[in-house]
Amino acid sequence: MTAHRTAASASAASVSASAASASAASRAELIADTALGLLAERGMRGLTHRAVDEAAGLPLGSTSNHARTRAALLKAAVRRLAQRESEVLTPDEMPRSAGAARNGADPVAELADALSLALHRSLTAQRDLLIARYELALEATRRPELREFYDATGRGFREPLEAMMTALGSTEPRRHARSLVAWCEGLMFSCAAGADHDAVPDRATLRTGFAELLRGMLNE
């Protein structure tokens, strides 16, 4: 009986620890998401620990307990930004490898279709994330520790794109991947904060643009 009670107590403790861990993760996401929202709404000056607590409906001091310094809060925002941007496509919507796409499908068209979907969602449903990203990027130019962290998260997007270009037969996958990123960045800035903020291209237009770029790079 004692052994049974001990096992039951251990199991309950494990469940309690798991719940506490999940709760902490949920609060961390709430704090980071709220920070991104404040950056988009109020800019860098509007992002404070107290403002995050108030906007998230958390007890005062909650954000400071999670991220004690402003640098830590900014890093948490960058980390969450990268995570949310990486989820813009579901696994089923991701482009297949060039080898898999050759089974009756055009690999360039498949990649152009997936990239156009991701970019269109960023320009429409995730516009606030883009604005928050530009706030963080500008701040990174003034904070070396944030610059290093910001650049590291950016490599998580460029490197898979280089691999895709290699699979498509690019002779210069790194340069071509950077050109694609630069084209996307230009459109995103223009549509989020520039002259085209009220003229977001539709998905078909974006798909055509990606296809033209890809086929030109691959000499097709």
Beta strands, then each sheet from edge to edge (+ up, - down):
end
